[in-house]
Amino acid sequence: MAAQSNNGAGLGENEPTAGYRMNHLMLRIRDPKPSLDFYVGLMGMRTVFTANTGPFTIYYLGYPQTEEHRADPESFSRDVRAHSTLTRTLGLLELCHYHGSELQPATYHATGNDPPHLGFNHIGFTVPDVKAAVKRLGEAGVSVIKDVGGGPVDGIPITAWEKEKGIAHGELSHHFENIFRQIAFVKDPDGYLIEIVPNDLEE
């Protein structure tokens, strides 16, 4: 099936959605320590701010985009929080820890990848060298679900449950298979899938 364009008409300055932006994504986390070890320590994100609201604590994370901010994460945090910059910064990740969840015996199950409760699938990160990134993450104890060069595995991109239901029938296109071999998938501490994509993806 050929890809279809759903872009609609061009966006003029007076369109109702002209100022809309994708700002952040929120994930529930069971325990902030392993989650911050993963996203800050292993994935290289930096904390924009942390706020204890009473029943839960939120951690906003992002990637510094300038040399100054990369050299000084406190400056990055301060500048993003100032002058309404937070709402204008794209690609932020909000981790939300509901106090006491770390004492519960099970992690969050609604990661979007457990049939029949499918929905949210993954967060994508781009890196200069996928193989090196996966090797480093694996050595740090991160669960590698699909390594670079590998083909489809159950649930990535289609679950066996979907195939059994006749939901996703047909063969993957050669074009997509080529792209798929260049990417890898790992799991974060709560079981959310993380897609690792090369900066220079070969189409």
CNS distance restraints for C-alpha pairs under 8 A (distance, minus, plus):
assign (resid  11 and name CA) (resid  15 and name CA) 6.13 0.50 0.50
assign (resid  11 and name CA) (resid  18 and name CA) 6.55 0.50 0.50
assign (resid  12 and name CA) (resid  18 and name CA) 6.90 0.50 0.50
assign (resid  13 and name CA) (resid  18 and name CA) 5.89 0.50 0.50
assign (resid  14 and name CA) (resid  18 and name CA) 6.75 0.50 0.50
assign (resid  21 and name CA) (resid  88 and name CA) 7.89 0.50 0.50
assign (resid  21 and name CA) (resid  90 and name CA) 7.45 0.50 0.50
assign (resid  22 and name CA) (resid  90 and name CA) 6.36 0.50 0.50
assign (resid  22 and name CA) (resid  91 and name CA) 7.28 0.50 0.50
assign (resid  23 and name CA) (resid  87 and name CA) 6.73 0.50 0.50
assign (resid  23 and name CA) (resid  88 and name CA) 7.11 0.50 0.50
assign (resid  23 and name CA) (resid  89 and name CA) 6.34 0.50 0.50
assign (resid  23 and name CA) (resid  90 and name CA) 4.60 0.50 0.50
assign (resid  23 and name CA) (resid  91 and name CA) 5.79 0.50 0.50
assign (resid  23 and name CA) (resid  92 and name CA) 6.17 0.50 0.50
assign (resid  24 and name CA) (resid  90 and name CA) 6.75 0.50 0.50
assign (resid  24 and name CA) (resid  91 and name CA) 5.65 0.50 0.50
assign (resid  24 and name CA) (resid  92 and name CA) 4.44 0.50 0.50
assign (resid  24 and name CA) (resid  93 and name CA) 5.40 0.50 0.50
assign (resid  24 and name CA) (resid  94 and name CA) 6.67 0.50 0.50
assign (resid  25 and name CA) (resid  91 and name CA) 7.87 0.50 0.50
assign (resid  25 and name CA) (resid  92 and name CA) 6.62 0.50 0.50
assign (resid  25 and name CA) (resid  93 and name CA) 5.14 0.50 0.50
assign (resid  25 and name CA) (resid  94 and name CA) 5.88 0.50 0.50
assign (resid  26 and name CA) (resid  93 and name CA) 6.07 0.50 0.50
assign (resid  26 and name CA) (resid  94 and name CA) 4.44 0.50 0.50
assign (resid  26 and name CA) (resid  95 and name CA) 5.71 0.50 0.50
assign (resid  26 and name CA) (resid  96 and name CA) 6.89 0.50 0.50
assign (resid  27 and name CA) (resid  93 and name CA) 7.82 0.50 0.50
assign (resid  27 and name CA) (resid  94 and name CA) 6.35 0.50 0.50
assign (resid  27 and name CA) (resid  95 and name CA) 5.10 0.50 0.50
assign (resid  27 and name CA) (resid  96 and name CA) 6.08 0.50 0.50
assign (resid  28 and name CA) (resid  95 and name CA) 5.98 0.50 0.50
assign (resid  28 and name CA) (resid  96 and name CA) 4.81 0.50 0.50
assign (resid  28 and name CA) (resid  97 and name CA) 6.07 0.50 0.50
assign (resid  28 and name CA) (resid  98 and name CA) 7.59 0.50 0.50
assign (resid  28 and name CA) (resid 108 and name CA) 7.74 0.50 0.50
assign (resid  29 and name CA) (resid  35 and name CA) 7.04 0.50 0.50
assign (resid  29 and name CA) (resid  95 and name CA) 6.28 0.50 0.50
assign (resid  29 and name CA) (resid  96 and name CA) 5.79 0.50 0.50
assign (resid  29 and name CA) (resid  97 and name CA) 5.19 0.50 0.50
assign (resid  29 and name CA) (resid  98 and name CA) 7.62 0.50 0.50
assign (resid  29 and name CA) (resid 108 and name CA) 7.56 0.50 0.50
assign (resid  29 and name CA) (resid 190 and name CA) 6.27 0.50 0.50
assign (resid  30 and name CA) (resid  97 and name CA) 6.14 0.50 0.50
assign (resid  30 and name CA) (resid  98 and name CA) 7.37 0.50 0.50
assign (resid  30 and name CA) (resid 101 and name CA) 5.22 0.50 0.50
assign (resid  30 and name CA) (resid 102 and name CA) 5.00 0.50 0.50
assign (resid  30 and name CA) (resid 107 and name CA) 6.20 0.50 0.50
assign (resid  30 and name CA) (resid 108 and name CA) 7.05 0.50 0.50
assign (resid  30 and name CA) (resid 190 and name CA) 6.73 0.50 0.50
assign (resid  31 and name CA) (resid  35 and name CA) 6.62 0.50 0.50
assign (resid  31 and name CA) (resid  97 and name CA) 6.65 0.50 0.50
assign (resid  31 and name CA) (resid 101 and name CA) 7.03 0.50 0.50
assign (resid  31 and name CA) (resid 102 and name CA) 4.93 0.50 0.50
assign (resid  32 and name CA) (resid  36 and name CA) 5.80 0.50 0.50
assign (resid  32 and name CA) (resid  97 and name CA) 6.47 0.50 0.50
assign (resid  33 and name CA) (resid  37 and name CA) 6.03 0.50 0.50
assign (resid  34 and name CA) (resid  38 and name CA) 6.13 0.50 0.50
assign (resid  34 and name CA) (resid 189 and name CA) 6.23 0.50 0.50
assign (resid  35 and name CA) (resid  39 and name CA) 6.18 0.50 0.50
assign (resid  35 and name CA) (resid 188 and name CA) 7.18 0.50 0.50
assign (resid  35 and name CA) (resid 189 and name CA) 5.86 0.50 0.50
assign (resid  35 and name CA) (resid 190 and name CA) 7.61 0.50 0.50
assign (resid  36 and name CA) (resid  40 and name CA) 5.30 0.50 0.50
assign (resid  36 and name CA) (resid  41 and name CA) 6.80 0.50 0.50
assign (resid  37 and name CA) (resid  41 and name CA) 4.65 0.50 0.50
assign (resid  37 and name CA) (resid  42 and name CA) 6.51 0.50 0.50
assign (resid  38 and name CA) (resid  42 and name CA) 4.90 0.50 0.50
assign (resid  38 and name CA) (resid  43 and name CA) 6.21 0.50 0.50
assign (resid  38 and name CA) (resid 188 and name CA) 6.81 0.50 0.50
assign (resid  38 and name CA) (resid 189 and name CA) 7.34 0.50 0.50
assign (resid  39 and name CA) (resid  43 and name CA) 4.79 0.50 0.50
assign (resid  39 and name CA) (resid  44 and name CA) 6.40 0.50 0.50
assign (resid  39 and name CA) (resid  45 and name CA) 5.82 0.50 0.50
assign (resid  40 and name CA) (resid  44 and name CA) 4.84 0.50 0.50
assign (resid  40 and name CA) (resid  45 and name CA) 4.61 0.50 0.50
assign (resid  40 and name CA) (resid  46 and name CA) 5.75 0.50 0.50
assign (resid  40 and name CA) (resid  47 and name CA) 7.61 0.50 0.50
assign (resid  41 and name CA) (resid  45 and name CA) 7.64 0.50 0.50
assign (resid  42 and name CA) (resid 137 and name CA) 6.94 0.50 0.50
assign (resid  44 and name CA) (resid  63 and name CA) 7.48 0.50 0.50
assign (resid  45 and name CA) (resid  61 and name CA) 6.04 0.50 0.50
assign (resid  45 and name CA) (resid  62 and name CA) 5.29 0.50 0.50
assign (resid  45 and name CA) (resid  63 and name CA) 5.08 0.50 0.50
assign (resid  45 and name CA) (resid  64 and name CA) 7.86 0.50 0.50
assign (resid  46 and name CA) (resid  61 and name CA) 5.42 0.50 0.50
assign (resid  46 and name CA) (resid  62 and name CA) 5.49 0.50 0.50
assign (resid  46 and name CA) (resid  63 and name CA) 6.00 0.50 0.50
assign (resid  46 and name CA) (resid  64 and name CA) 7.25 0.50 0.50
assign (resid  46 and name CA) (resid  73 and name CA) 6.61 0.50 0.50
assign (resid  46 and name CA) (resid  77 and name CA) 7.90 0.50 0.50
assign (resid  47 and name CA) (resid  59 and name CA) 7.01 0.50 0.50
assign (resid  47 and name CA) (resid  60 and name CA) 5.93 0.50 0.50
assign (resid  47 and name CA) (resid  61 and name CA) 4.51 0.50 0.50
assign (resid  47 and name CA) (resid  62 and name CA) 6.53 0.50 0.50
assign (resid  47 and name CA) (resid  73 and name CA) 7.80 0.50 0.50
assign (resid  47 and name CA) (resid  77 and name CA) 6.52 0.50 0.50
assign (resid  48 and name CA) (resid  59 and name CA) 7.67 0.50 0.50
assign (resid  48 and name CA) (resid  60 and name CA) 5.33 0.50 0.50
assign (resid  48 and name CA) (resid  61 and name CA) 5.32 0.50 0.50
assign (resid  48 and name CA) (resid  62 and name CA) 6.57 0.50 0.50
assign (resid  48 and name CA) (resid  76 and name CA) 7.24 0.50 0.50
assign (resid  48 and name CA) (resid  77 and name CA) 4.33 0.50 0.50
assign (resid  48 and name CA) (resid  78 and name CA) 7.47 0.50 0.50
assign (resid  48 and name CA) (resid  80 and name CA) 6.81 0.50 0.50
assign (resid  48 and name CA) (resid  81 and name CA) 7.03 0.50 0.50
assign (resid  49 and name CA) (resid  59 and name CA) 6.09 0.50 0.50
assign (resid  49 and name CA) (resid  60 and name CA) 5.41 0.50 0.50
assign (resid  49 and name CA) (resid  61 and name CA) 7.36 0.50 0.50
assign (resid  49 and name CA) (resid  77 and name CA) 6.63 0.50 0.50
assign (resid  49 and name CA) (resid  81 and name CA) 7.63 0.50 0.50
assign (resid  50 and name CA) (resid  57 and name CA) 7.07 0.50 0.50
assign (resid  50 and name CA) (resid  58 and name CA) 5.67 0.50 0.50
assign (resid  50 and name CA) (resid  59 and name CA) 4.56 0.50 0.50
assign (resid  50 and name CA) (resid  60 and name CA) 6.34 0.50 0.50
assign (resid  51 and name CA) (resid  57 and name CA) 5.53 0.50 0.50
assign (resid  51 and name CA) (resid  58 and name CA) 5.36 0.50 0.50
assign (resid  51 and name CA) (resid  59 and name CA) 6.74 0.50 0.50
assign (resid  52 and name CA) (resid  56 and name CA) 6.11 0.50 0.50
assign (resid  52 and name CA) (resid  57 and name CA) 4.21 0.50 0.50
assign (resid  52 and name CA) (resid  58 and name CA) 6.54 0.50 0.50
assign (resid  53 and name CA) (resid  57 and name CA) 5.78 0.50 0.50
assign (resid  53 and name CA) (resid  58 and name CA) 7.73 0.50 0.50
assign (resid  55 and name CA) (resid  98 and name CA) 6.25 0.50 0.50
assign (resid  55 and name CA) (resid  99 and name CA) 5.98 0.50 0.50
assign (resid  56 and name CA) (resid  96 and name CA) 6.80 0.50 0.50
assign (resid  56 and name CA) (resid  97 and name CA) 5.48 0.50 0.50
assign (resid  56 and name CA) (resid  98 and name CA) 4.26 0.50 0.50
assign (resid  56 and name CA) (resid  99 and name CA) 5.29 0.50 0.50
assign (resid  57 and name CA) (resid  96 and name CA) 5.89 0.50 0.50
assign (resid  57 and name CA) (resid  97 and name CA) 5.27 0.50 0.50
assign (resid  57 and name CA) (resid  98 and name CA) 6.59 0.50 0.50
assign (resid  57 and name CA) (resid  99 and name CA) 7.35 0.50 0.50
assign (resid  58 and name CA) (resid  94 and name CA) 6.52 0.50 0.50
assign (resid  58 and name CA) (resid  95 and name CA) 5.65 0.50 0.50
assign (resid  58 and name CA) (resid  96 and name CA) 4.54 0.50 0.50
assign (resid  58 and name CA) (resid  97 and name CA) 6.32 0.50 0.50
assign (resid  59 and name CA) (resid  94 and name CA) 5.56 0.50 0.50
assign (resid  59 and name CA) (resid  95 and name CA) 5.06 0.50 0.50
assign (resid  59 and name CA) (resid  96 and name CA) 6.45 0.50 0.50
assign (resid  60 and name CA) (resid  92 and name CA) 6.74 0.50 0.50
assign (resid  60 and name CA) (resid  93 and name CA) 5.75 0.50 0.50
assign (resid  60 and name CA) (resid  94 and name CA) 4.51 0.50 0.50
assign (resid  60 and name CA) (resid  95 and name CA) 6.47 0.50 0.50
assign (resid  61 and name CA) (resid  92 and name CA) 5.72 0.50 0.50
assign (resid  61 and name CA) (resid  93 and name CA) 5.13 0.50 0.50
assign (resid  61 and name CA) (resid  94 and name CA) 6.32 0.50 0.50
assign (resid  61 and name CA) (resid  95 and name CA) 7.93 0.50 0.50
assign (resid  62 and name CA) (resid  91 and name CA) 6.73 0.50 0.50
assign (resid  62 and name CA) (resid  92 and name CA) 4.89 0.50 0.50
assign (resid  62 and name CA) (resid  93 and name CA) 6.37 0.50 0.50
assign (resid  63 and name CA) (resid  92 and name CA) 7.89 0.50 0.50
assign (resid  64 and name CA) (resid  69 and name CA) 5.30 0.50 0.50
assign (resid  64 and name CA) (resid  70 and name CA) 5.33 0.50 0.50
assign (resid  64 and name CA) (resid  73 and name CA) 7.42 0.50 0.50
assign (resid  64 and name CA) (resid  76 and name CA) 6.23 0.50 0.50
assign (resid  65 and name CA) (resid  69 and name CA) 6.71 0.50 0.50
assign (resid  65 and name CA) (resid  70 and name CA) 7.01 0.50 0.50
assign (resid  66 and name CA) (resid  70 and name CA) 6.15 0.50 0.50
assign (resid  67 and name CA) (resid  71 and name CA) 6.17 0.50 0.50
assign (resid  68 and name CA) (resid  72 and name CA) 6.17 0.50 0.50
assign (resid  68 and name CA) (resid  75 and name CA) 7.87 0.50 0.50
assign (resid  68 and name CA) (resid  76 and name CA) 7.94 0.50 0.50
assign (resid  69 and name CA) (resid  73 and name CA) 5.61 0.50 0.50
assign (resid  69 and name CA) (resid  74 and name CA) 7.84 0.50 0.50
assign (resid  69 and name CA) (resid  75 and name CA) 5.96 0.50 0.50
assign (resid  69 and name CA) (resid  76 and name CA) 4.65 0.50 0.50
assign (resid  70 and name CA) (resid  76 and name CA) 7.46 0.50 0.50
assign (resid  72 and name CA) (resid  76 and name CA) 6.54 0.50 0.50
assign (resid  73 and name CA) (resid  77 and name CA) 6.13 0.50 0.50
assign (resid  74 and name CA) (resid  78 and name CA) 6.08 0.50 0.50
assign (resid  75 and name CA) (resid  79 and name CA) 5.93 0.50 0.50
assign (resid  76 and name CA) (resid  80 and name CA) 6.08 0.50 0.50
assign (resid  77 and name CA) (resid  81 and name CA) 6.25 0.50 0.50
assign (resid  78 and name CA) (resid  82 and name CA) 6.25 0.50 0.50
assign (resid  79 and name CA) (resid  83 and name CA) 7.97 0.50 0.50
assign (resid  79 and name CA) (resid  85 and name CA) 7.27 0.50 0.50
assign (resid  80 and name CA) (resid  84 and name CA) 7.83 0.50 0.50
assign (resid  80 and name CA) (resid  85 and name CA) 5.03 0.50 0.50
assign (resid  80 and name CA) (resid  86 and name CA) 5.10 0.50 0.50
assign (resid  80 and name CA) (resid  89 and name CA) 7.24 0.50 0.50
assign (resid  81 and name CA) (resid  85 and name CA) 6.00 0.50 0.50
assign (resid  81 and name CA) (resid  86 and name CA) 5.22 0.50 0.50
assign (resid  82 and name CA) (resid  86 and name CA) 7.18 0.50 0.50
assign (resid  84 and name CA) (resid  88 and name CA) 6.90 0.50 0.50
assign (resid  85 and name CA) (resid  89 and name CA) 6.07 0.50 0.50
assign (resid  97 and name CA) (resid 101 and name CA) 7.36 0.50 0.50
assign (resid 100 and name CA) (resid 104 and name CA) 7.12 0.50 0.50
assign (resid 107 and name CA) (resid 190 and name CA) 6.09 0.50 0.50
assign (resid 107 and name CA) (resid 191 and name CA) 7.94 0.50 0.50
assign (resid 108 and name CA) (resid 190 and name CA) 6.49 0.50 0.50
assign (resid 108 and name CA) (resid 191 and name CA) 7.78 0.50 0.50
assign (resid 109 and name CA) (resid 114 and name CA) 7.60 0.50 0.50
assign (resid 109 and name CA) (resid 191 and name CA) 7.98 0.50 0.50
assign (resid 110 and name CA) (resid 114 and name CA) 7.21 0.50 0.50
assign (resid 110 and name CA) (resid 117 and name CA) 7.16 0.50 0.50
assign (resid 111 and name CA) (resid 119 and name CA) 7.95 0.50 0.50
assign (resid 111 and name CA) (resid 120 and name CA) 6.60 0.50 0.50
assign (resid 111 and name CA) (resid 121 and name CA) 7.17 0.50 0.50
assign (resid 111 and name CA) (resid 191 and name CA) 6.72 0.50 0.50
assign (resid 111 and name CA) (resid 192 and name CA) 5.55 0.50 0.50
assign (resid 111 and name CA) (resid 193 and name CA) 7.96 0.50 0.50
assign (resid 112 and name CA) (resid 117 and name CA) 6.23 0.50 0.50
assign (resid 112 and name CA) (resid 118 and name CA) 4.58 0.50 0.50
assign (resid 112 and name CA) (resid 119 and name CA) 4.38 0.50 0.50
assign (resid 112 and name CA) (resid 120 and name CA) 4.35 0.50 0.50
assign (resid 112 and name CA) (resid 121 and name CA) 5.42 0.50 0.50
assign (resid 113 and name CA) (resid 117 and name CA) 6.99 0.50 0.50
assign (resid 113 and name CA) (resid 118 and name CA) 5.16 0.50 0.50
assign (resid 113 and name CA) (resid 119 and name CA) 6.76 0.50 0.50
assign (resid 113 and name CA) (resid 120 and name CA) 7.08 0.50 0.50
assign (resid 113 and name CA) (resid 121 and name CA) 5.94 0.50 0.50
assign (resid 113 and name CA) (resid 155 and name CA) 6.96 0.50 0.50
assign (resid 114 and name CA) (resid 118 and name CA) 5.85 0.50 0.50
assign (resid 115 and name CA) (resid 159 and name CA) 7.75 0.50 0.50
assign (resid 115 and name CA) (resid 161 and name CA) 6.49 0.50 0.50
assign (resid 116 and name CA) (resid 161 and name CA) 7.52 0.50 0.50
assign (resid 121 and name CA) (resid 192 and name CA) 7.71 0.50 0.50
assign (resid 121 and name CA) (resid 193 and name CA) 6.61 0.50 0.50
assign (resid 122 and name CA) (resid 192 and name CA) 6.51 0.50 0.50
assign (resid 122 and name CA) (resid 193 and name CA) 4.65 0.50 0.50
assign (resid 122 and name CA) (resid 194 and name CA) 5.41 0.50 0.50
assign (resid 122 and name CA) (resid 195 and name CA) 6.37 0.50 0.50
assign (resid 123 and name CA) (resid 192 and name CA) 8.00 0.50 0.50
assign (resid 123 and name CA) (resid 193 and name CA) 6.59 0.50 0.50
assign (resid 123 and name CA) (resid 194 and name CA) 5.06 0.50 0.50
assign (resid 123 and name CA) (resid 195 and name CA) 5.96 0.50 0.50
assign (resid 124 and name CA) (resid 194 and name CA) 5.91 0.50 0.50
assign (resid 124 and name CA) (resid 195 and name CA) 4.49 0.50 0.50
assign (resid 124 and name CA) (resid 196 and name CA) 6.06 0.50 0.50
assign (resid 124 and name CA) (resid 197 and name CA) 6.95 0.50 0.50
assign (resid 125 and name CA) (resid 194 and name CA) 7.30 0.50 0.50
assign (resid 125 and name CA) (resid 195 and name CA) 6.07 0.50 0.50
assign (resid 125 and name CA) (resid 196 and name CA) 5.18 0.50 0.50
assign (resid 125 and name CA) (resid 197 and name CA) 6.06 0.50 0.50
assign (resid 126 and name CA) (resid 196 and name CA) 5.84 0.50 0.50
assign (resid 126 and name CA) (resid 197 and name CA) 4.59 0.50 0.50
assign (resid 126 and name CA) (resid 198 and name CA) 5.41 0.50 0.50
assign (resid 126 and name CA) (resid 199 and name CA) 5.29 0.50 0.50
assign (resid 127 and name CA) (resid 133 and name CA) 7.46 0.50 0.50
assign (resid 127 and name CA) (resid 196 and name CA) 6.84 0.50 0.50
assign (resid 127 and name CA) (resid 197 and name CA) 6.17 0.50 0.50
assign (resid 127 and name CA) (resid 198 and name CA) 5.17 0.50 0.50
assign (resid 127 and name CA) (resid 199 and name CA) 5.35 0.50 0.50
assign (resid 128 and name CA) (resid 198 and name CA) 5.71 0.50 0.50
assign (resid 128 and name CA) (resid 199 and name CA) 5.29 0.50 0.50
assign (resid 128 and name CA) (resid 200 and name CA) 7.51 0.50 0.50
assign (resid 129 and name CA) (resid 133 and name CA) 6.19 0.50 0.50
assign (resid 129 and name CA) (resid 198 and name CA) 6.17 0.50 0.50
assign (resid 129 and name CA) (resid 199 and name CA) 7.82 0.50 0.50
assign (resid 130 and name CA) (resid 134 and name CA) 6.09 0.50 0.50
assign (resid 130 and name CA) (resid 148 and name CA) 6.80 0.50 0.50
assign (resid 130 and name CA) (resid 182 and name CA) 7.73 0.50 0.50
assign (resid 130 and name CA) (resid 183 and name CA) 6.91 0.50 0.50
assign (resid 130 and name CA) (resid 184 and name CA) 7.13 0.50 0.50
assign (resid 130 and name CA) (resid 196 and name CA) 6.34 0.50 0.50
assign (resid 130 and name CA) (resid 197 and name CA) 6.50 0.50 0.50
assign (resid 130 and name CA) (resid 198 and name CA) 5.73 0.50 0.50
assign (resid 131 and name CA) (resid 135 and name CA) 6.15 0.50 0.50
assign (resid 131 and name CA) (resid 147 and name CA) 7.67 0.50 0.50
assign (resid 131 and name CA) (resid 148 and name CA) 6.13 0.50 0.50
assign (resid 132 and name CA) (resid 136 and name CA) 6.18 0.50 0.50
assign (resid 133 and name CA) (resid 137 and name CA) 6.13 0.50 0.50
assign (resid 134 and name CA) (resid 138 and name CA) 5.90 0.50 0.50
assign (resid 134 and name CA) (resid 144 and name CA) 7.31 0.50 0.50
assign (resid 134 and name CA) (resid 147 and name CA) 7.08 0.50 0.50
assign (resid 134 and name CA) (resid 148 and name CA) 7.98 0.50 0.50
assign (resid 134 and name CA) (resid 184 and name CA) 7.40 0.50 0.50
assign (resid 134 and name CA) (resid 186 and name CA) 7.86 0.50 0.50
assign (resid 134 and name CA) (resid 196 and name CA) 8.00 0.50 0.50
assign (resid 135 and name CA) (resid 139 and name CA) 6.13 0.50 0.50
assign (resid 136 and name CA) (resid 140 and name CA) 6.32 0.50 0.50
assign (resid 137 and name CA) (resid 141 and name CA) 6.61 0.50 0.50
assign (resid 137 and name CA) (resid 142 and name CA) 5.35 0.50 0.50
assign (resid 137 and name CA) (resid 144 and name CA) 7.97 0.50 0.50
assign (resid 138 and name CA) (resid 142 and name CA) 4.91 0.50 0.50
assign (resid 138 and name CA) (resid 143 and name CA) 6.40 0.50 0.50
assign (resid 138 and name CA) (resid 144 and name CA) 6.30 0.50 0.50
assign (resid 142 and name CA) (resid 186 and name CA) 6.86 0.50 0.50
assign (resid 142 and name CA) (resid 187 and name CA) 6.68 0.50 0.50
assign (resid 142 and name CA) (resid 188 and name CA) 7.08 0.50 0.50
assign (resid 142 and name CA) (resid 189 and name CA) 7.91 0.50 0.50
assign (resid 143 and name CA) (resid 186 and name CA) 5.58 0.50 0.50
assign (resid 143 and name CA) (resid 187 and name CA) 5.50 0.50 0.50
assign (resid 143 and name CA) (resid 188 and name CA) 7.70 0.50 0.50
assign (resid 144 and name CA) (resid 184 and name CA) 7.98 0.50 0.50
assign (resid 144 and name CA) (resid 185 and name CA) 6.25 0.50 0.50
assign (resid 144 and name CA) (resid 186 and name CA) 4.33 0.50 0.50
assign (resid 144 and name CA) (resid 187 and name CA) 6.64 0.50 0.50
assign (resid 145 and name CA) (resid 184 and name CA) 7.61 0.50 0.50
assign (resid 145 and name CA) (resid 185 and name CA) 5.35 0.50 0.50
assign (resid 145 and name CA) (resid 186 and name CA) 5.14 0.50 0.50
assign (resid 145 and name CA) (resid 187 and name CA) 7.05 0.50 0.50
assign (resid 146 and name CA) (resid 150 and name CA) 6.41 0.50 0.50
assign (resid 146 and name CA) (resid 151 and name CA) 7.84 0.50 0.50
assign (resid 146 and name CA) (resid 152 and name CA) 7.80 0.50 0.50
assign (resid 146 and name CA) (resid 153 and name CA) 6.97 0.50 0.50
assign (resid 146 and name CA) (resid 184 and name CA) 5.17 0.50 0.50
assign (resid 146 and name CA) (resid 185 and name CA) 4.96 0.50 0.50
assign (resid 146 and name CA) (resid 186 and name CA) 6.89 0.50 0.50
assign (resid 147 and name CA) (resid 183 and name CA) 7.37 0.50 0.50
assign (resid 147 and name CA) (resid 184 and name CA) 4.77 0.50 0.50
assign (resid 147 and name CA) (resid 185 and name CA) 6.60 0.50 0.50
assign (resid 148 and name CA) (resid 181 and name CA) 5.79 0.50 0.50
assign (resid 148 and name CA) (resid 182 and name CA) 5.45 0.50 0.50
assign (resid 148 and name CA) (resid 183 and name CA) 5.26 0.50 0.50
assign (resid 148 and name CA) (resid 184 and name CA) 4.84 0.50 0.50
assign (resid 149 and name CA) (resid 180 and name CA) 7.98 0.50 0.50
assign (resid 149 and name CA) (resid 181 and name CA) 4.36 0.50 0.50
assign (resid 149 and name CA) (resid 182 and name CA) 5.87 0.50 0.50
assign (resid 149 and name CA) (resid 183 and name CA) 7.43 0.50 0.50
assign (resid 150 and name CA) (resid 181 and name CA) 5.53 0.50 0.50
assign (resid 151 and name CA) (resid 177 and name CA) 7.35 0.50 0.50
assign (resid 151 and name CA) (resid 180 and name CA) 6.95 0.50 0.50
assign (resid 151 and name CA) (resid 181 and name CA) 5.92 0.50 0.50
assign (resid 152 and name CA) (resid 156 and name CA) 5.75 0.50 0.50
assign (resid 152 and name CA) (resid 157 and name CA) 6.46 0.50 0.50
assign (resid 152 and name CA) (resid 158 and name CA) 7.97 0.50 0.50
assign (resid 152 and name CA) (resid 180 and name CA) 7.73 0.50 0.50
assign (resid 153 and name CA) (resid 157 and name CA) 7.34 0.50 0.50
assign (resid 153 and name CA) (resid 158 and name CA) 7.95 0.50 0.50
assign (resid 154 and name CA) (resid 158 and name CA) 6.41 0.50 0.50
assign (resid 154 and name CA) (resid 159 and name CA) 5.12 0.50 0.50
assign (resid 154 and name CA) (resid 160 and name CA) 6.09 0.50 0.50
assign (resid 155 and name CA) (resid 159 and name CA) 3.82 0.50 0.50
assign (resid 155 and name CA) (resid 160 and name CA) 6.92 0.50 0.50
assign (resid 158 and name CA) (resid 162 and name CA) 6.69 0.50 0.50
assign (resid 158 and name CA) (resid 163 and name CA) 7.39 0.50 0.50
assign (resid 158 and name CA) (resid 168 and name CA) 7.11 0.50 0.50
assign (resid 159 and name CA) (resid 163 and name CA) 6.61 0.50 0.50
assign (resid 160 and name CA) (resid 164 and name CA) 6.12 0.50 0.50
assign (resid 161 and name CA) (resid 165 and name CA) 6.30 0.50 0.50
assign (resid 162 and name CA) (resid 166 and name CA) 6.24 0.50 0.50
assign (resid 162 and name CA) (resid 167 and name CA) 5.13 0.50 0.50
assign (resid 162 and name CA) (resid 168 and name CA) 5.94 0.50 0.50
assign (resid 163 and name CA) (resid 167 and name CA) 5.88 0.50 0.50
assign (resid 163 and name CA) (resid 168 and name CA) 5.52 0.50 0.50
assign (resid 163 and name CA) (resid 169 and name CA) 6.28 0.50 0.50
assign (resid 172 and name CA) (resid 176 and name CA) 6.60 0.50 0.50
assign (resid 172 and name CA) (resid 177 and name CA) 6.54 0.50 0.50
assign (resid 173 and name CA) (resid 177 and name CA) 6.24 0.50 0.50
assign (resid 174 and name CA) (resid 178 and name CA) 6.15 0.50 0.50
assign (resid 175 and name CA) (resid 179 and name CA) 6.52 0.50 0.50
assign (resid 175 and name CA) (resid 203 and name CA) 7.40 0.50 0.50
assign (resid 176 and name CA) (resid 180 and name CA) 5.91 0.50 0.50
assign (resid 177 and name CA) (resid 181 and name CA) 6.20 0.50 0.50
assign (resid 178 and name CA) (resid 182 and name CA) 6.94 0.50 0.50
assign (resid 178 and name CA) (resid 203 and name CA) 7.64 0.50 0.50
assign (resid 179 and name CA) (resid 183 and name CA) 7.02 0.50 0.50
assign (resid 179 and name CA) (resid 201 and name CA) 7.29 0.50 0.50
assign (resid 179 and name CA) (resid 202 and name CA) 6.85 0.50 0.50
assign (resid 179 and name CA) (resid 203 and name CA) 6.51 0.50 0.50
assign (resid 180 and name CA) (resid 184 and name CA) 7.98 0.50 0.50
assign (resid 182 and name CA) (resid 197 and name CA) 7.03 0.50 0.50
assign (resid 182 and name CA) (resid 198 and name CA) 7.02 0.50 0.50
assign (resid 182 and name CA) (resid 201 and name CA) 7.31 0.50 0.50
assign (resid 182 and name CA) (resid 202 and name CA) 7.94 0.50 0.50
assign (resid 183 and name CA) (resid 195 and name CA) 6.97 0.50 0.50
assign (resid 183 and name CA) (resid 196 and name CA) 5.62 0.50 0.50
assign (resid 183 and name CA) (resid 197 and name CA) 4.88 0.50 0.50
assign (resid 183 and name CA) (resid 198 and name CA) 6.82 0.50 0.50
assign (resid 184 and name CA) (resid 195 and name CA) 5.84 0.50 0.50
assign (resid 184 and name CA) (resid 196 and name CA) 5.10 0.50 0.50
assign (resid 184 and name CA) (resid 197 and name CA) 6.86 0.50 0.50
assign (resid 185 and name CA) (resid 193 and name CA) 6.51 0.50 0.50
assign (resid 185 and name CA) (resid 194 and name CA) 5.50 0.50 0.50
assign (resid 185 and name CA) (resid 195 and name CA) 4.60 0.50 0.50
assign (resid 185 and name CA) (resid 196 and name CA) 5.99 0.50 0.50
assign (resid 186 and name CA) (resid 193 and name CA) 5.89 0.50 0.50
assign (resid 186 and name CA) (resid 194 and name CA) 5.23 0.50 0.50
assign (resid 186 and name CA) (resid 195 and name CA) 6.69 0.50 0.50
assign (resid 186 and name CA) (resid 196 and name CA) 7.81 0.50 0.50
assign (resid 187 and name CA) (resid 191 and name CA) 5.19 0.50 0.50
assign (resid 187 and name CA) (resid 192 and name CA) 5.48 0.50 0.50
assign (resid 187 and name CA) (resid 193 and name CA) 4.71 0.50 0.50
assign (resid 187 and name CA) (resid 194 and name CA) 5.73 0.50 0.50
assign (resid 188 and name CA) (resid 192 and name CA) 5.43 0.50 0.50
assign (resid 188 and name CA) (resid 193 and name CA) 6.53 0.50 0.50
assign (resid 188 and name CA) (resid 194 and name CA) 6.77 0.50 0.50
assign (resid 197 and name CA) (resid 201 and name CA) 7.28 0.50 0.50
